Amino acid sequence: MFVLTNALYLILFCFISPTILYQAIRHGRYKRGWREKVFGASTIVSCTGFKTVWLHAVSVGEVQLMRTVVRALENRRPDLQFVISTSTDSGYDLARESFPDHPVCFAPFDFSWAIKESFRRINPSLILLMELEVWPNWLKEAEKQRCPVLVLNGRLSEKSFRGYRKISWIMKPILRSLDWVGAQNQTYADRFLQLGVEPCAISVTGSIKFDGAEPDRSATEIVERRKLLGLREDDIVWVAGSTQEPEEDLVLNAFLKISPEFPNLKLLIVPRHRERFGEIAKLIQSKGRPWAKRSDHMNSAPDPGWTIFLGDTIGELKWWWGLASIGFVGGSFGNRGGQNMIEPCAYGVATSFGPNTKNFADIVGLLLHAKACEQFMNEEELLPWVREMVANSTLRNEIGNRAKTVTASHRGALDRTLAAIENFLPQRDNPV
């Protein structure tokens, strides 16, 4: 099996290498961590006297989700070492910032030699995968090493499910080797079951994203940012977060049309991908309005006359949402499938997004049923809704309060997940 999978990976790698090279030259992506990715040659060495839990998150969203899990496990088991791996540059940078006390590395590609070397260096007693990141050689090596593998906050979209069913002869043996899957809902659980996960190895836990969302606008991180930006009590902040092309232009054009009516309206844009920060800065500058960007004001306040602010950093969006009265969640115009709308809803933000939210279909369903959000079917619906939200504070607060109620009522997935993890944690060497 190793020979076949390695051969397939090498063919695929050769096929996509021009794209990787282009992204590296054009946008500066994929330049780091190649020894870790291709050869498993991380600098991480398992600490003597500590058993290791290896947690893997693909990118920024999963790393943010992992914070809650790691914090809880640290409190429960200070005798363990935690190693964090991720697959992307932005995820790696956020992980280094989020887990300064734990080793962080790039995850190995699923070449058998890279996986074996990573296992030799990290020597894990347990592997925790966020959402779904399963690879044949990785799971095969874990099975060989008798290291349990758990999937936390498991999700399996309709598109992925259809794709995996076409290669079920490959996927069933892989997924059958998973020791436990905590699915976000029953639909995902049923899909995992149909693809080969053993019935005794799956539970419906709900989404940890509800537990990880910060509901407190008085948090220090938010208060500091509000002070830095010089926001007044009567300012109305519209945050457009995790935006992708062409959403920044849509939001900017809508803002420019209504801002003369509402001089206390401020716009804060946080693009999803760091390689677009420069592009969006130029776009904002071309609009001719007073603006500022976070990278220029890490410790100093911008000119008080700013009307548009660019959040060109990674990992701060959850705090920017805490400043918002109105929110637009990006990745929802186009084919991305949406981004996490739980964070703004938890703060009680009047939250909106475009028509394509397939990655969060269950959560959107809950919010729409409670009339706790607004989903646009086309781009033309954005402007009148924002105008109404700015003008009608009563309606804006009603929508925000309903959103906050929905998110609060679905907490508890973290506790259910931790209860399952407890069954697989290595025993203490010196029980107390």
Residue pairs with C-beta under 8 A, 6 or more apart in sequence:
1 136
1 140
2 112
2 137
2 140
5 110
5 112
5 136
5 137
6 111
6 112
6 137
9 109
9 110
9 111
13 109
20 30
23 29
23 30
23 275
24 30
24 31
27 275
28 275
29 89
29 275
30 89
31 89
32 89
32 92
32 106
33 92
33 105
33 106
35 41
35 42
36 42
36 105
36 106
36 107
36 108
36 118
37 106
37 107
37 108
37 109
37 114
38 108
38 109
38 111
38 114
39 108
39 113
39 114
39 117
40 108
40 113
40 114
40 115
40 116
40 117
40 118
40 119
40 120
40 121
41 117
41 121
42 105
42 106
42 118
42 121
42 122
43 105
44 83
44 103
44 105
44 121
44 122
45 121
46 52
46 81
46 121
46 122
46 123
47 81
49 429
50 79
50 80
50 81
51 79
51 80
51 81
51 125
51 426
51 429
52 80
52 81
52 82
52 83
52 122
52 123
52 124
52 125
52 126
53 73
53 80
53 81
53 82
53 83
53 124
53 125
53 126
53 127
53 128
53 425
54 83
54 85
54 122
54 124
54 126
54 127
54 128
55 66
55 69
55 70
55 82
55 83
55 84
55 85
55 127
55 128
55 130
56 84
56 85
56 86
56 107
56 127
56 128
56 129
56 130
56 133
57 63
57 65
57 66
57 84
57 85
57 86
57 91
57 95
57 130
58 86
58 87
58 88
58 91
58 130
58 131
58 133
59 86
59 87
59 88
59 90
59 91
60 88
60 90
60 91
60 94
60 314
60 315
61 339
61 340
62 86
62 91
62 130
62 131
63 84
63 86
63 91
63 94
63 95
63 98
64 94
64 98
64 212
64 315
64 318
65 130
65 131
65 153
65 208
65 209
65 212
66 84
66 95
66 98
66 130
67 98
67 212
68 208
68 211
68 212
68 414
69 128
69 130
69 152
69 208
69 414
69 417
69 418
70 82
70 84
70 99
70 102
72 414
72 418
73 80
73 82
73 418
73 421
74 82
76 418
76 422
77 425
77 428
79 428
79 429
79 430
80 425
80 426
81 102
81 103
82 99
82 102
83 102
83 103
83 104
83 105
83 122
83 124
84 95
84 99
84 102
84 103
84 104
84 105
85 104
85 105
85 106
85 107
86 92
86 94
86 95
86 104
86 106
86 107
87 106
87 107
87 133
89 274
90 273
90 274
90 314
92 104
92 106
93 314
93 315
94 314
94 315
95 104
96 104
97 315
98 315
107 118
108 114
108 115
108 117
108 118
108 138
110 135
110 136
110 137
110 138
111 137
112 137
112 141
115 137
115 138
115 141
116 141
119 141
119 142
119 145
119 147
124 142
124 145
124 147
125 147
125 425
125 426
126 147
126 148
126 150
126 421
126 424
126 425
126 426
127 142
127 147
127 148
127 149
127 150
128 150
128 152
128 421
129 149
129 150
129 151
129 152
130 152
130 153
131 151
131 152
131 153
131 154
131 155
132 151
132 154
132 155
132 156
132 160
134 151
134 174
134 175
134 178
135 174
136 170
136 174
139 149
139 174
139 177
139 178
140 177
142 148
142 149
142 177
143 177
148 179
148 180
148 424
149 177
149 178
149 179
150 178
150 179
150 180
150 181
150 182
150 420
150 421
150 424
151 178
151 180
151 181
151 182
152 182
152 208
152 417
152 421
153 182
153 184
153 205
153 207
153 208
153 209
153 413
153 417
154 181
154 182
154 183
154 184
154 188
154 189
154 192
155 183
155 184
155 188
155 359
156 164
156 183
156 188
156 191
156 192
156 195
157 337
157 358
157 359
158 358
159 358
161 191
161 194
161 195
164 171
164 195
165 171
165 194
165 195
168 195
168 196
171 195
171 196
172 195
172 196
173 196
174 196
175 192
175 195
175 196
175 197
176 196
176 197
176 198
178 197
178 201
179 201
179 424
180 201
180 202
180 203
180 420
180 423
180 424
181 189
181 192
181 197
181 201
181 202
181 203
182 202
182 203
182 204
182 205
182 413
182 416
182 417
182 420
183 189
183 192
183 202
183 203
183 204
183 205
184 204
184 205
184 206
184 207
184 362
184 413
185 204
185 206
185 207
185 362
186 204
187 362
189 202
189 203
189 204
192 202
193 199
193 202
203 416
203 420
205 413
205 416
205 417
205 420
206 410
206 412
206 413
206 416
207 342
207 363
207 410
207 413
208 413
208 414
208 417
209 340
209 342
209 363
210 342
210 346
210 407
210 410
210 411
210 412
210 413
211 411
211 412
211 413
211 414
211 415
212 414
213 318
213 342
213 343
213 345
213 346
213 407
214 318
214 319
214 322
214 343
214 346
214 347
215 346
215 347
215 348
215 404
215 407
215 408
216 222
216 322
217 322
217 347
217 348
219 319
219 322
221 319
221 322
222 319
222 322
222 323
225 316
225 319
225 320
225 322
225 323
226 323
228 297
228 301
229 266
229 301
229 302
229 306
229 309
229 323
230 301
230 302
230 304
231 237
231 266
231 323
232 264
234 264
235 264
235 265
235 266
236 262
236 264
236 265
236 266
236 325
236 326
236 390
237 266
237 267
237 268
237 323
237 324
237 325
237 326
238 251
238 255
238 265
238 266
238 267
238 268
238 324
238 325
238 326
238 327
238 328
238 386
238 390
239 268
239 269
239 270
239 320
239 321
239 323
239 324
239 326
239 327
239 328
239 344
239 349
240 247
240 248
240 251
240 267
240 268
240 269
240 270
240 327
240 328
240 330
241 270
241 311
241 317
241 320
241 321
241 327
241 328
241 329
241 330
241 339
241 343
241 344
242 270
242 271
242 272
242 317
242 329
242 330
242 331
242 339
242 340
243 251
243 269
243 270
243 271
243 272
243 328
243 330
243 331
244 271
244 272
244 273
244 276
244 330
244 331
244 334
244 336
245 276
245 334
246 333
246 334
247 328
247 330
247 331
247 332
247 333
247 334
247 354
248 269
248 271
248 280
248 283
248 284
249 283
250 333
250 379
250 382
251 267
251 269
251 328
251 382
252 267
252 269
252 283
252 284
252 287
252 308
254 382
254 383
254 386
255 265
255 267
255 308
255 386
256 287
256 289
257 383
258 265
258 383
258 386
258 387
258 390
259 265
259 267
259 289
259 307
261 387
261 390
262 390
262 391
265 307
265 390
266 306
266 307
266 308
266 309
267 307
267 308
267 309
268 308
268 309
268 310
268 311
268 320
268 323
268 324
269 280
269 284
269 308
269 309
269 310
269 311
270 310
270 311
270 316
270 317
270 320
271 277
271 280
271 310
271 311
271 312
271 330
272 330
272 331
272 339
274 312
274 314
277 295
277 310
277 312
280 310
280 312
281 293
281 310
281 312
284 291
284 308
284 310
285 291
287 308
289 307
289 308
290 303
290 305
290 306
290 307
290 308
291 306
291 307
291 308
291 309
291 310
292 302
292 303
292 306
292 308
292 309
292 310
293 309
293 310
293 311
293 312
294 309
294 310
294 311
294 312
294 313
294 316
295 312
295 313
296 302
302 309
311 317
311 320
317 343
318 343
321 327
321 343
321 344
321 347
321 349
322 347
324 344
324 347
324 349
325 349
325 350
325 389
325 396
325 400
326 349
326 350
326 352
326 386
326 389
326 390
326 396
327 341
327 344
327 349
327 350
327 351
327 352
328 351
328 352
328 353
328 382
328 386
329 338
329 339
329 340
329 341
329 344
329 351
329 352
329 353
330 336
330 339
330 353
331 337
331 338
331 339
331 356
331 359
332 338
332 339
332 353
332 354
332 355
332 356
332 357
333 354
333 355
333 356
333 379
334 354
334 356
335 356
336 356
336 359
337 356
337 357
337 358
337 359
337 360
338 353
338 354
338 356
338 357
338 358
338 359
338 360
338 364
339 359
339 360
340 360
341 351
341 353
341 357
341 360
341 363
341 364
341 367
341 373
342 363
342 407
344 351
344 403
345 351
345 367
345 372
345 373
345 403
345 404
345 406
345 407
346 403
346 404
346 407
346 408
347 400
347 404
348 397
348 400
348 401
348 403
348 404
349 400
349 403
350 374
350 389
350 395
350 396
350 397
350 399
350 400
350 403
351 367
351 372
351 373
351 374
351 399
351 400
351 403
352 373
352 374
352 375
352 376
352 382
352 385
352 386
353 364
353 373
353 374
353 375
353 376
354 375
354 376
354 379
355 375
355 376
355 377
355 378
357 364
357 375
364 373
364 375
366 372
366 406
366 410
367 373
367 403
367 406
368 375
370 402
370 403
370 405
370 406
371 399
371 402
372 399
372 402
372 403
372 405
372 406
373 399
373 403
374 385
374 399
376 382
376 385
388 395
389 395
389 396
389 399
390 396
